[in-house]
Amino acid sequence: MKKILSIALILGLFGMSVMAQSKTSYFMDGYNYKHDLNPALSPYRGYFNLMGHYAIGINSNLSATQFLYPSSTSDELYTFLHPEVSANQFLNSLNDKNILSLDTDIDVLGFGFYIGRGFFSFDTKLQVDFGTNLPKEFFAFLKQGMNGSNTVYDIRNFNISSKVYASAGIGYAYDIFDNLRVGVKAKYLVAAAGLDANIDQMQIKMSDQGWAINTQATLTAQGYGLETVYGNDTEDQTTPDYITGIEFDPEQLKPAGSGFAFDFGINYSPIKNLNISAALTNVGSIKWEQGSVTKAQSAGEVSYGGFELDVNEGVSEESINHLTEELTNGMMNMIQFREVPVSGSGNTQRLDSRFLIGAEYSVLNNHISAGMLYTCDNTAYGRFNEVLASINLRPFKALQLSGSYTLYSDYGSSFGASLSLLNILYLSWDHILTNFSPQFVPLDVLSTQVEIGLRLPLGKYRKRDLDKFLYLGK
């Protein structure tokens, strides 16, 4: 568990190490994976893919400049904990809720093809999802520590969630009418590991005599090969041992859970050249086997002597790993998780789902179109909204371009771009990072999605609009 929390703190504090599909490509006809965003949308040509599609996304309302600061006397960078960085300068740059999510999506095998008025697709994927909400009060505690004879911090809603799983999905889209298409996708999930940690409240009372910490927290770790390690740093021998870490034996790694997820979509054309679409995706959960689950709780008040951090080093991989280890050890000793029995047949972990609605209008015989897309991601650590506008160019079937700008986003606004070439190569970058420090540290908000695809085209081109339309009023 110590290793798990270390990874979470590294990601949450420094963001160096994400639904990952490109939103910029939502209205691109040459994008073969648009059915991942909306199962009612299909490319106008079939495809075959073998380890040729990779996507990674980071969504955050944080930037590296909030945690790394240049030294006033040298070319070094310091972390936010360094004494040279003032508390007001650092804390005033933060939000009340500081969000970071990381998602990766690798297609192992996939293909799609048309059958009459329908489009059939199959894909198998490897996915890693991570998300955390770090409250501002947590950083205030780390930065300021004890700033008076009696100091109190009230940290609430500190959440961490992660999943590592594989999926196999079958999708089908069908034209009910010439202007109305519906789609559905069913996915079977096999999971290897997961984590849900929730600190509902941690009140830290600091004085010259010591720290009194009152916590209400739960932690659930899933996966085979986990062995709980106990310890106790108190002199009171009557105090029960608490969890100081969980060791992992890779030889015992095997599937630890399974589940199902479903995608639903619709695409409707009320008048010629106008398409309105909506989708609800990734609705499902993973059921973990009881033998793979470790549960722990922390409730009540404990006494703690406090911990000190060595923050005087410059920024390097070694210094960040050392600082993270210090933070992890300190947090584990403060929270003092104790293992509790797992009731029932295991536990269920909900997937992050997404709702979206889009509208697109095309001109010049569909060579140019403008689109607007709204998405709402429902995650374990909150709901997040985004409104994106795009321009889509289709000069040839073999060349398609899309550009986007996020008009509103909980993660910040920026540009995106996508390219489809020869219906073989696909590249996309949402929330393009453009501003870097001399040390190549991104200065923009840490929110970006990159996707690359190589696939073999199958079958003939399919017309986007059929010759006949059944519009309302006709």
VORO-109206 format. One line per 10 residues: number of its first residue (from 1); for each residue x, y, z of C-alpha. Coordinates in steps of 0.25 Angstrom, whole numbers, plus 5000, padded with zeros to 4 digits. Layout:
REM VORO-109206
NUM> X:Y:Z  ...
//
This chain:
REM VORO-109206
1> 5000:5000:5000  5012:5009:5003  5016:5007:4988  5002:5010:4983  5001:5023:4991  5015:5026:4986  5011:5025:4972  4998:5033:4975  5007:5044:4982  5017:5045:4970
11> 5005:5046:4960  4997:5056:4969  5008:5065:4973  5017:5066:4961  5009:5060:4949  5022:5054:4942  5019:5040:4939  4976:5040:4925  4956:5036:4915  4967:5036:4905
21> 4960:5037:4891  4962:5050:4883  4950:5059:4884  4956:5067:4873  4953:5055:4863  4939:5053:4867  4934:5059:4854  4945:5054:4845  4939:5043:4835  4953:5037:4834
31> 4954:5034:4849  4953:5019:4850  4951:5019:4865  4940:5029:4866  4930:5018:4871  4938:5018:4884  4933:5032:4886  4919:5029:4881  4915:5015:4876  4905:5021:4866
41> 4916:5028:4858  4924:5019:4848  4936:5022:4839  4932:5022:4824  4942:5010:4822  4945:4997:4829  4958:4995:4836  4967:4985:4842  4977:4988:4854  4988:4980:4861
51> 4995:4987:4872  4994:5000:4864  4986:5009:4873  4991:5016:4885  4985:5027:4893  4989:5034:4906  4982:5046:4913  4985:5055:4925  4974:5063:4930  4977:5073:4941
61> 4974:5087:4946  4988:5088:4951  5001:5093:4944  5016:5089:4947  5018:5104:4950  5010:5103:4963  5019:5092:4968  5033:5095:4962  5040:5109:4964  5053:5115:4959
71> 5063:5118:4969  5066:5133:4971  5081:5130:4972  5084:5119:4962  5078:5112:4950  5072:5101:4959  5057:5098:4960  5052:5096:4974  5039:5089:4979  5028:5097:4985
81> 5032:5092:4999  5046:5099:4998  5047:5111:5008  5050:5120:4997  5036:5119:4991  5026:5127:5000  5014:5120:5005  5005:5131:5000  5011:5130:4986  5009:5115:4985
91> 4995:5114:4992  4989:5126:4984  4992:5118:4971  4983:5106:4975  4969:5102:4974  4960:5097:4985  4960:5084:4978  4972:5080:4970  4970:5069:4960  4979:5060:4952
101> 4975:5048:4944  4983:5039:4935  4977:5029:4925  4984:5020:4915  4977:5012:4904  4985:5002:4895  4977:4994:4884  4983:4980:4883  4973:4975:4872  4962:4982:4865
111> 4954:4982:4853  4941:4988:4847  4933:4986:4834  4919:4989:4828  4908:4979:4826  4897:4985:4818  4892:4997:4826  4900:4993:4839  4914:4994:4843  4920:4983:4852
121> 4933:4986:4861  4941:4977:4870  4953:4982:4879  4962:4977:4890  4969:4987:4899  4978:4989:4910  4974:5001:4919  4980:5008:4931  4972:5019:4938  4976:5027:4950
131> 4970:5039:4957  4971:5048:4969  4966:5060:4976  4976:5067:4985  4969:5078:4994  4976:5091:4996  4976:5089:5011  4985:5077:5009  4996:5086:5002  4994:5096:5012
141> 4998:5086:5023  5010:5081:5015  5015:5095:5012  5012:5103:5025  5013:5092:5036  5011:5097:5050  5010:5112:5048  5006:5116:5063  5005:5110:5077  4992:5103:5073
151> 4990:5100:5058  4978:5092:5052  4976:5087:5038  4963:5081:5033  4966:5072:5021  4953:5067:5014  4950:5059:5001  4964:5054:4998  4961:5043:4987  4970:5033:4979
161> 4964:5023:4969  4971:5014:4959  4969:5002:4951  4977:4993:4942  4969:4984:4932  4967:4978:4919  4954:4979:4911  4948:4972:4899  4936:4979:4892  4926:4976:4881
171> 4919:4988:4875  4908:4990:4864  4902:5002:4858  4889:5002:4849  4882:5011:4840  4867:5010:4845  4863:5021:4835  4872:5028:4825  4874:5040:4835  4874:5032:4848
181> 4885:5023:4853  4886:5016:4866  4898:5008:4872  4901:5000:4884  4914:4993:4889  4916:4983:4900  4929:4981:4906  4934:4969:4915  4945:4974:4925  4956:4966:4932
191> 4963:4973:4943  4977:4971:4949  4978:4982:4960  4971:4994:4966  4970:5004:4977  4960:5013:4984  4965:5022:4995  4956:5032:5001  4960:5041:5013  4946:5047:5016
201> 4952:5056:5027  4966:5057:5034  4967:5068:5045  4981:5071:5049  4983:5078:5062  4998:5082:5064  5004:5088:5077  5017:5088:5084  5013:5075:5091  5011:5067:5078
211> 5000:5065:5068  4986:5059:5070  4980:5054:5057  4965:5050:5055  4962:5042:5042  4951:5036:5035  4957:5029:5024  4955:5016:5016  4964:5009:5006  4962:4997:4997
221> 4973:4990:4989  4970:4979:4979  4979:4969:4972  4986:4956:4975  5000:4955:4980  4998:4966:4991  5003:4963:5005  5000:4973:5016  5012:4978:5024  5009:4983:5039
231> 5017:4993:5048  5016:5002:5059  5024:5014:5063  5018:5017:5076  5024:5014:5090  5011:5009:5095  5011:4994:5093  4996:4993:5095  4993:5001:5082  4990:4991:5071
241> 4999:4991:5059  4995:4998:5046  4998:4996:5032  5011:5001:5027  5011:4995:5013  5007:4984:5004  5018:4976:4997  5015:4971:4983  5019:4957:4978  5018:4957:4962
251> 5018:4942:4961  5004:4942:4967  4998:4952:4958  4986:4947:4951  4972:4953:4947  4965:4958:4960  4952:4963:4955  4942:4964:4943  4931:4972:4939  4923:4978:4928
261> 4921:4991:4922  4912:4997:4911  4912:5009:4901  4899:5015:4895  4898:5025:4884  4889:5032:4874  4891:5040:4861  4880:5048:4855  4879:5057:4843  4866:5066:4845
271> 4870:5074:4832  4880:5072:4821  4895:5075:4825  4891:5075:4840  4895:5064:4849  4891:5063:4864  4897:5052:4872  4898:5048:4887  4904:5036:4894  4906:5030:4908
281> 4918:5022:4909  4926:5013:4919  4914:5010:4927  4918:4998:4936  4926:4993:4947  4937:4982:4951  4933:4972:4962  4946:4968:4969  4948:4954:4975  4948:4953:4990
291> 4962:4947:4991  4968:4958:4983  4962:4970:4992  4969:4976:5004  4961:4986:5012  4966:4996:5022  4960:5007:5031  4964:5018:5039  4955:5024:5050  4957:5032:5062
301> 4968:5040:5068  4983:5036:5069  4995:5043:5075  5007:5046:5066  5020:5053:5068  5021:5059:5054  5030:5057:5042  5040:5066:5035  5043:5067:5021  5056:5070:5014
311> 5053:5080:5004  5066:5087:5001  5070:5079:4989  5068:5084:4975  5058:5077:4966  5063:5063:4961  5058:5049:4959  5065:5045:4972  5061:5057:4980  5046:5055:4976
321> 5047:5040:4979  5053:5043:4993  5043:5054:4996  5031:5045:4991  5036:5034:5001  5037:5044:5012  5023:5048:5009  5017:5034:5008  5024:5029:5021  5018:5042:5028
331> 5004:5040:5023  5004:5025:5026  5008:5028:5040  4998:5039:5042  4986:5032:5036  4989:5018:5042  4980:5009:5033  4976:4996:5040  4972:4984:5032  4957:4980:5033
341> 4950:4967:5028  4944:4967:5014  4929:4964:5015  4921:4957:5004  4928:4952:4992  4937:4964:4989  4934:4978:4985  4930:4985:4972  4937:4997:4966  4929:5006:4957
351> 4935:5011:4943  4937:5025:4939  4926:5028:4930  4923:5039:4919  4911:5047:4914  4913:5055:4901  4904:5062:4891  4909:5068:4878  4904:5076:4866  4910:5078:4852
361> 4907:5085:4840  4914:5083:4826  4915:5091:4814  4921:5090:4800  4916:5076:4798  4922:5072:4812  4936:5076:4809  4935:5086:4820  4927:5085:4833  4927:5092:4847
371> 4924:5085:4860  4921:5087:4874  4923:5076:4885  4919:5076:4900  4924:5065:4909  4922:5062:4923  4931:5052:4930  4926:5045:4942  4938:5040:4951  4940:5035:4964
381> 4946:5048:4968  4935:5058:4962  4928:5062:4949  4936:5070:4939  4930:5078:4927  4936:5082:4914  4930:5090:4901  4938:5089:4889  4937:5095:4875  4943:5089:4863
391> 4945:5092:4848  4947:5080:4839  4953:5079:4825  4951:5068:4815  4957:5072:4802  4959:5057:4798  4955:5044:4804  4970:5041:4806  4973:5054:4814  4964:5059:4825
401> 4968:5070:4835  4961:5075:4848  4964:5087:4857  4958:5090:4870  4957:5100:4882  4951:5097:4896  4942:5109:4898  4940:5104:4913  4947:5093:4921  4949:5090:4935
411> 4963:5087:4931  4966:5099:4923  4964:5104:4909  4974:5101:4897  4975:5097:4883  4975:5083:4877  4978:5077:4863  4975:5063:4856  4980:5057:4843  4975:5045:4835
421> 4984:5041:4823  4981:5031:4813  4971:5024:4823  4984:5018:4828  4991:5027:4838  4984:5035:4848  4990:5046:4858  4983:5054:4868  4987:5064:4879  4976:5070:4888
431> 4980:5082:4897  4993:5084:4890  5004:5088:4900  5012:5100:4894  5019:5107:4906  5031:5100:4912  5042:5105:4921  5057:5104:4918  5057:5090:4926  5046:5086:4916
441> 5035:5086:4927  5022:5089:4922  5017:5103:4927  5002:5101:4922  4992:5094:4930  4995:5079:4931  4983:5075:4922  4986:5068:4908  4982:5056:4900  4991:5049:4889
451> 4986:5038:4880  4993:5031:4868  4987:5020:4860  4992:5011:4848  4982:5002:4842  4979:4994:4829  4967:4999:4821  4956:4989:4818  4945:4990:4808  4940:5001:4799
461> 4937:5015:4803  4923:5017:4809  4916:5030:4806  4913:5038:4819  4899:5043:4814  4890:5033:4806  4883:5037:4794  4869:5037:4801  4866:5045:4814  4853:5043:4823
471> 4853:5057:4829  4842:5061:4839  4832:5069:4831  4834:5061:4818
//
